[in-house]
Structures are given as C-alpha cells and as structure tokens.
Amino acid sequence: MVKICCICFWDLTFLIFWQILGVSLVFNEGSALADVLPIRSQRQSVEEIENLALSGTRLLRSQDELHHPVFKTGLSKLKQLRLEPILSQVLDSKPTQPIPIPQPQPQPALELPPRIFPSSEDRLDLPKSIVVRKFEFDGNTAFSDEKLTKITAQFTKRSLTFVELLQVEATVTKLYTDAGYINCGAVIPAGQTLSQRGSVVKIQIIEGGLEQIVVTGTRRLNSNYIRSRLAIATARPLNQKRLLSALQLLQLDPLIQNISAELSAGSRPELSLLTVKVIEADSFNTEFFIDNSRAPSVGSLRRGVRINEGNLLGFGDGLNLEYINTDGSNAFDLRYNIPVNPRNGTITLRGGLTSTEIVEPPFDRLDIIGNSNYFELGFRQPLILSPNREFAVGLSVLRQESKSELKGFPGVLVSPGANEQGETRISALQFFQEYQQRNSQQALALRSQFNLGLNIFNATVNNDPPDSRFFSWRGQGQYVRLLAPQTLLVIRSDLQLSTRALVPLEQFGLGGLRSVRGYRQDILLTDNGFLASAEVQLPVLRVKNVGGVLQVVPFIDFGVGWNSSGNPGPNTNTLLGLGLGLQWQMSDRLNARLDYGIPLTDIQDRGRTLQEDGIYFSVVANPF
C-alpha cells in the first residue's frame, strides 16, 4: 500500500476540489459581437477530472486521516468553498406558463320568451293632446335621469298628441331593448293631472329580473356552483348580453362539457324563469410524461405522472398530484384549489418534497446529496373576467427549505447562501398579476410577480448575501398567432431582475428544453436574466382518422444572464441557439416532440447527455 503523509493528503484533496471548480469561460475579444461569438473553455478534460475525483475518493475512505490535525485545518478552509450552483440545484426548474391557444368564443344556446309588456295604448284617461314641460322618471337604475331626459327632449315644450305620447314610452323601451335588457320598458302611470297648458309627466320604468334559476343535469358538481355564477350576471335589470357572457364563461369551465339555457315567463310580466341544462365534463385525468428536461447533475431523463381531479368534493375544488423521478432525484408535489366566491376567486395550497443525489460523473464520486421541501398558501382573484379577457391579481406566502451536503463532510458548503449545516431556509411574500386575452386568431398571456424575501420563521440570514432577504421581479409573456389551420406562431419571453444576490432556489436558469435549446439544462444560473424564444409550428401531415397532425417546428432562442452586485458574474453570460423540431399531436391524448438545437455560442460542455448534444424530447400521454 502506498503511504501518503497528511500534508500531501490535504494538498491533493484541496487540489481535487479546485480542479472541479476550476472552470473559466472567456469571450473572444476584439469584436463588437463578442457576446455571441464562439467561446472556448479552459475546463480540464473529462478524463483528468475523473481521475482526480477517483483518487480523492480513495484517499477519503481512510477515516483515520479525517481526524489528523493537519486535515482538520484544511477542512476549515474547505468549508469556505462553494461548488458550482448547478450542483446545489435541488429543486426542479421553475414551471413556465402554459402556452395559451387561440379559440373562438363558445355560443351556448339561449332561448328567449316572446316579449309581453304592458302598454298605455288602451288607456282612456290620457288626453288627446297635451303640452309637456318635462318628464320625470322613476324606477330606473340602468340609465340615469340625464340619459333618459336627453332621449325624450324632442317630446318636451310642445303640444303632443296621444300617439306621440305613446312614442315616449316606446323610445324609452327601445333604449333598454337595444342595450340587451329583457322585460324592461316604460309606462305612464294612471292618476296624473295632465294639462294642455303644460304638465310634468311621470314615467314609470319597469326593469325586468329573474324569479328563479333552475339547474338540471348536474351529477357530482353542486348546482350552486352554476347558480351562483349566473346570479351575478342576472341581477336586476336582467341583461341578455351579461347572461350570455356568463353562459360562455361556464362553457369554458373545464368542469362543464355543454350548457344551454331557456328563459320563460314568470309570475309577472317583468319576471322570467331561467332553466339551465348542464352536461358535466369528466373531471378526472391522468398524464404520463417523459422528457430530458432535468439538469444532468441529477439525471437528465425525467419520468413522471400527474393525477388531476377538478371536482374533488363536488364544489369545484381541484386536487393535483405529481410525481417526478430521475436517476438522481425523486419529487412529489401536491396542489389543492378551493373556490371561495362565484367570481372565480380561489385559495391555493401547494406543497412538495424533493430528494436529490448528484449522479453526473465525476461529481458522483463526491456523494453530494440534497433534500428540499416547500409550502405555499395563495389567493387569486380575477378583477376583469369575460369570455375573451381576464385580469387577476394574487398574493401568496412561500416557505422553502433545502439542505445540501457532502456525505461524511458536514459543514462543507455546496450551496451558496447555506449555513454551516448546508441548510437554506427562505420565507417570501409574492404578489402577482396575470392578464390573458384570446380570440379565434390569437392569444396573449402576461404574468408579473414581485418577490420579497423576509427574515421571519427562522429564515437564513447571513452577513453577506445571498440569504432570505431579497427583492426580485419576474415578468413572463407569451403570444400565439394562428397563421393558418394548425399553423401557429409562438413567441415567449421571460425576464427576472433582482436587487441583490440570490440563493440558487431563486435564481434564473438558462439553457435546456424550455429555455435556450442547444445547451444543457440550466447551464447558466444567475440572479438576473432574460429569455426570448420564437417558433413556428407548420403542419406537414394530417391523419384524420386518429385526429393526429405532424408539425415541423423551426425555432430560435436567446438568453442572457447576469448577477447582482456582490455576486461574481459568469464569464459567459449569453446563449443563442436555433434549430428544428418535430411535433406529433393526437387530439388531447398524445403529444410527442423532438427538437434539435444548434448552439451559436460555443460553450464546451461535458457531452455526456442528449441535451448537451442539442437533442431534446418530450412525450405526454393522457390515456384515460
């Protein structure tokens, strides 16, 4: 056996870690296009790093050496080292917004009853001719007195015949009818003293309403879920346009397959009975998916299953369960949505657990492991809600905890911002705003979120950032345009800005399947970042008997990342890639995609996985 003295042992161990950390990427100088010109890596060869790591792990197996005073002195210095942030990423990448799809407004059936409204045509108490000085209105809420006075001004301060007086009623009634109001009109009450020398004529406005809402056809869904949403739209005065809009919103609800309504006469002329027929949609579905969108450090091949129940207890509450597995990680996530008002306000409870182990050679020999969990409580309320537009705001509180360590080396920092035990605890307040607008030709989705990290609930606080005290903003946008049948233009953008250095849990990742294709997942992890992506989905083959379409998808991606003050920035901060993809869609049962990205910013990587060769794939199946 070869004997190594303690000093040499420490020197070699210290060298191993520095060799692993010794990555320096530089731009080609002397060009205005330096940000996008090829970059050469000064990383040691893969074989050399593997040999160093192997030698080090063999030496570290000797527990006697760990207790030597010289090694303990070196270990205190080693605790100050921080491995690459990508090694400490124990959570999956932050989810991106789902791509909004243009769709026409649904047209649920609405049957209206024949209009039967009292008229003064048979009145015998009205004079044949009078002079009206002005009209006074009573019972009007939809239109102001000023509005009604304006449209009846032509009938004042002159002599009116009996027929013209009836036209005043018809004019006011037409105003209501043209605006979509149902069972609304105007009558001249009896018992007024009318004079040919000038009179003030009172006009009674009768505004229609609903007498009852009857919901039929529901099975598991509580009928009050539908009734309460229609009640808002059918408040007096009853408006056909508002009612139709409410029916369209319900038709867009994933819990409802089809809805139709019929208005019939009520007990009085101004009242109606609304009967609603509902066919519920299947609220349960299961998705199986596989892709290579995870960081290679924990295994790039991601397998998972999602179980969704949109109506768990019958009042529109939704439960989502997700399990994701890679060669080096297991993650379980839960989400529960509770509707709290008929205007689609919801309370959301989210939580998750993740365990990871670095499996990428040569780092796998260091036995880096991590565990994390999070809990989020949020409230979201739409302020503007229509069939083609929505604006909502929300507030949530987030708690994240993670721990990363080298087995057998407690206190060695493998995650920036962690304490001496390798723990990071984040308490944050999130305020977000969401806007969506879509029609049959295009769709736009925007999201803004402000994040405020707080020193509460034993959060991690360090003398220097990063820690739980931070402020950042993230804005996301997606635009989809239907160029032709099944031909889509998709434009995405993502921006994050931070006032100070962030822990890896909050940083902005660039590179990978849903970011800049042509590079490994999260090859750049920075405090601030910007992403822009564009692609066109072009159909080349349609298979009608299975509802399938094959699309060719050319794309281009651009990303740039930089760190806040106090956190050294990466030498390489710009990524640019373009490529071509193939996508197969078969109704809502199967979506399979294969992308090949060409990196235009030449970063020499490990070359071990498909994503590092620019190849990405994803398959999502919904068999049930």
Residue, then its C-alpha position, 0 to 999 in steps of 0.5 A: m500500500v502506498k503511504i501518503c503523509c497528511i500534508c500531501f493528503w490535504d494538498l491533493t484533496f484541496l487540489i481535487f476540489w479546485q480542479i472541479l471548480g476550476v472552470s473559466l469561460v472567456f469571450n473572444e475579444g476584439s469584436a463588437l459581437a463578442d457576446v455571441l461569438p464562439i467561446r472556448s473553455q479552459r475546463q480540464s478534460v473529462e478524463e483528468i477530472e475523473n481521475l482526480a475525483l477517483s483518487g480523492t475518493r480513495l484517499l477519503r475512505s481512510q477515516d483515520e486521516l479525517h481526524h489528523p490535525v493537519f486535515k482538520t485545518g484544511l477542512s476549515k478552509l474547505k468549508q469556505l468553498r462553494l461548488e458550482p450552483i448547478l450542483s446545489q440545484v435541488l429543486d426542479s426548474k421553475p414551471t413556465q406558463p402554459i402556452p395559451i391557444p387561440q379559440p373562438q368564443p363558445q355560443p351556448a344556446l339561449e332561448l328567449p320568451p316572446r316579449i309581453f309588456p304592458s302598454s298605455e295604448d288602451r288607456l282612456d284617461l290620457p288626453k288627446s293632446i297635451v303640452v309637456r314641460k318635462f318628464e320625470f322618471d322613476g324606477n330606473t337604475a340602468f340609465s340615469d335621469e340625464k340619459l333618459t331626459k336627453i332621449t325624450a327632449q324632442f317630446t318636451k315644450r310642445s303640444l303632443t298628441f296621444v300617439e306621440l305620447l305613446q312614442v315616449e314610452a316606446t323610445v324609452t323601451k327601445l333604449y333598454t331593448d337595444a342595450g340587451y335588457i329583457n322585460c324592461g320598458a316604460v309606462i305612464p302611470a294612471g292618476q296624473t293631472l295632465s294639462q294642455r297648458g303644460s304638465v310634468v309627466k311621470i314615467q314609470i320604468i319597469e326593469g325586468g329580473l329573474e324569479q328563479i334559476v333552475v339547474t338540471g343535469t348536474r351529477r357530482l358538481n353542486s348546482n350552486y356552483i352554476r347558480s351562483r355564477l349566473a346570479i351575478a350576471t342576472a341581477r336586476p335589470l336582467n341583461q341578455k348580453r351579461l347572461l350570455s357572457a356568463l353562459q360562455l364563461l361556464q362553457l369554458d369551465p373545464l368542469i362543464q362539457n355543454i350548457s344551454a339555457e331557456l328563459s320563460a315567463g314568470s309570475r309577472p310580466e317583468l319576471s322570467l324563469l331561467t332553466v339551465k341544462v348542464i352536461e358535466a365534463d369528466s373531471f378526472n385525468t391522468e398524464f404520463f410524461i417523459d422528457n430530458s428536461r432535468a439538469p444532468s447533475v441529477g439525471s437528465l431523463r425525467r419520468g413522471v405522472r400527474i393525477n388531476e381531479g377538478n371536482l374533488l368534493g363536488f364544489g369545484d375544488g381541484l386536487n393535483l398530484e405529481y410525481i417526478n423521478t430521475d436517476g438522481s432525484n425523486a419529487f412529489d408535489l401536491r396542489y389543492n384549489i378551493p373556490v371561495n366566491p362565484r367570481n372565480g376567486t380561489i385559495t391555493l395550497r401547494g406543497g412538495l418534497t424533493s430528494t436529490e443525489i448528484v449522479e453526473p460523473p465525476f461529481d458522483r464520486l463526491d456523494i453530494i446529496g440534497n433534500s428540499n421541501y416547500f409550502e405555499l398558501g395563495f389567493r387569486q382573484p380575477l378583477i376583469l373576467s369575460p369570455n375573451r379577457e381576464f385580469a387577476v391579481g394574487l398574493s401568496v406566502l412561500r416557505q422553502e427549505s433545502k439542505s445540501e451536503l457532502k456525505g461524511f463532510p458536514g459543514v462543507l458548503v455546496s450551496p451558496g447562501a447555506n449555513e454551516q449545516g448546508e441548510t437554506r431556509i427562505s420565507a417570501l411574500q409574492f404578489f402577482q398579476e396575470y392578464q390573458q386575452r384570446n380570440s379565434q386568431q390569437a392569444l396573449a398571456l402576461r404574468s408579473q410577480f414581485n418577490l420579497g424575501l423576509n427574515i421571519f420563521n427562522a429564515t437564513v440570514n447571513n452577513d453577506p448575501p445571498d440569504s432570505r432577504f431579497f427583492s426580485w421581479r419576474g415578468q413572463g409573456q407569451y403570444v400565439r398567432l394562428l397563421a393558418p389551420q394548425t399553423l401557429l406562431v409562438i413567441r415567449s419571453d421571460l425576464q427576472l431582475s433582482t436587487r441583490a444576490l440570490v440563493p440558487l432556489e431563486q435564481f434564473g436558469l438558462g439553457g435546456l428544453r424550455s429555455v435556450r435549446g442547444y445547451r444543457q439544462d440550466i447551464l447558466l444560473t444567475d440572479n438576473g436574466f432574460l429569455a426570448s424564444a420564437e417558433v413556428q409550428l407548420p403542419v406537414l401531415r394530417v391523419k384524420n382518422v386518429g385526429g393526429v397532425l405532424q408539425v415541423v417546428p423551426f425555432i430560435d432562442f436567446g438568453v442572457g444572464w447576469n448577477s447582482s452586485g456582490n455576486p461574481g458574474p459568469n464569464t459567459n453570460t449569453l446563449l443563442g441557439l436555433g434549430l428544428g423540431l418535430q411535433w406529433q399531436m393526437s387530439d388531447r391524448l398524445n403529444a410527442r416532440l423532438d427538437y434539435g438545437i444548434p448552439l451559436t455560442d460555443i460553450q464546451d460542455r461535458g457531452r455526456t447527455l442528449q441535451e448537451d448534444g442539442i437533442y431534446f424530447s418530450v412525450v405526454a400521454n393522457p390515456f384515460 
